[in-house]
Amino acid sequence: MANIIKLSEAAALQVKDMMKQAEEEDAYLRVAIKGGGCSGLSYGMGFEHELGDTDKIEEHHGIQVIVDKQDADILNGTEIDYKQSLMGGGFTIENPNAIASCGCGSSFRTATKAGTPENC
């Protein structure tokens, strides 16, 4: 089965650095979808030590990434990168399934999933 997401090498290096700083080097990186934001859905990323029954595990540049199967359709084809600029750095998420997103870029909806929009 093909990978659900694509984690760039720059993003993987940033995640490794964050894992080291947080002393979480043995953790998985969870990429998830949750309700909220002004467009209805938002992304979540965090460190986790336990695999759930419905988790799919992928490896990207030495990072063990987990995605719950219920989020797989929404995240399928999503590219996560890390960009550095004069204003600092940050993760960028390009999701081909998003049909609308808010101005801040952290909230979106798909053709089949509206989520739970909130006021910005």
N, C-alpha and C positions, 0 to 999 in steps of 0.2 A: 504494500500500500504506500502511495506517495505521501510525502510530508504535507501536513496541513498548513504550516506556516514556513516562512523563510526568514531566518535570523541572519543578518549580515555579519561579516567578520568584525566590523567596527562595533556593532551592537554587542556581539559576543565578548569582545575585549572589555567593553564597558561593564557588562554584567559580571565578568570574572573579577574585575577590579572592585565592584560593589560587594560581591560575595566575600572577597578577601577582607575588605574593610569591616564588614558586618560579622566576620568569622562564621560565614555560612557556606564555606567551600564545598561541603558535602551535600548541599541542598539541591533540589530541583528548581527550575524557574517555571512557575505556573503562568500561563497566558490565558486569560479568561474574559468573558463578557458578563456585564452586569447591567441591570436596569438603571436608568437615571440620565442625567445630563439634559441639555435643552433639546436634543434630537431623539432621545428615548433610550439609547444604549450607550454604554461606555466600556472602555478597555480596562482591564486590571492586570498587573504583573506583580508577582511577589515570590518570595522564597518559601519552599515547602519541603518537608521531610518525609511525608507519607503519600503514597499513591492511593487514589481512590479506585473503586471497582470499575468505574467507567472512564478512567484516564487512559489516554494514548500517550506513549512516550516517544520522543524524537531526539536525535542528537544533532546539534548545530555548532560546529567549530569548538567541540569539547564541552559544550553546555548541554545538560540533560533538560529538555523542555517537556512539560506536560500540558496537555489540553484535554479537558473533559469532552467526551463524545457528544454531549448535548450542545457544545459550543463549536464543534468541528465544522458544520455547514456554514455558519456565519463567518468563521475565521479562515475558511479554506482559501488559499492563495494569498493570504495577508503577508506583507513584507514589513519587517521591523528593522529599522536602521538607527544609527546614532550619528547625529550631525553636530559638529563643533562650529560655533560662530563667535563673533566679537561679544555677543551678549551671553555667552556661556554655551553649554551643550544640552542636548535633549534627545529623547527617543522620538522617532517619527514612525507612524504606522500608516501604511497604504493598504486599504482593504478594497479589493475589486467588487465586493458584494454590497458596499455602502452606496445607497442612492441619494442620501442627503446627510450633511454633517453641519455642525455649528461652526461659528467663526473661529472658536479656539481650537478646533480640530480634534477635540478629545471625545466628542459625542457624535453619534451617527445613527442611522436606521437602514434596514435593508428592505427589499421588496416584500419579504414575507414576515419580517419581525420589526415591529415598531417600538417595543420596549415600553418604558414608562417615562415620558418626557416630564421635565421639571422646568420651572422658570429659571432663566439665567440671571 
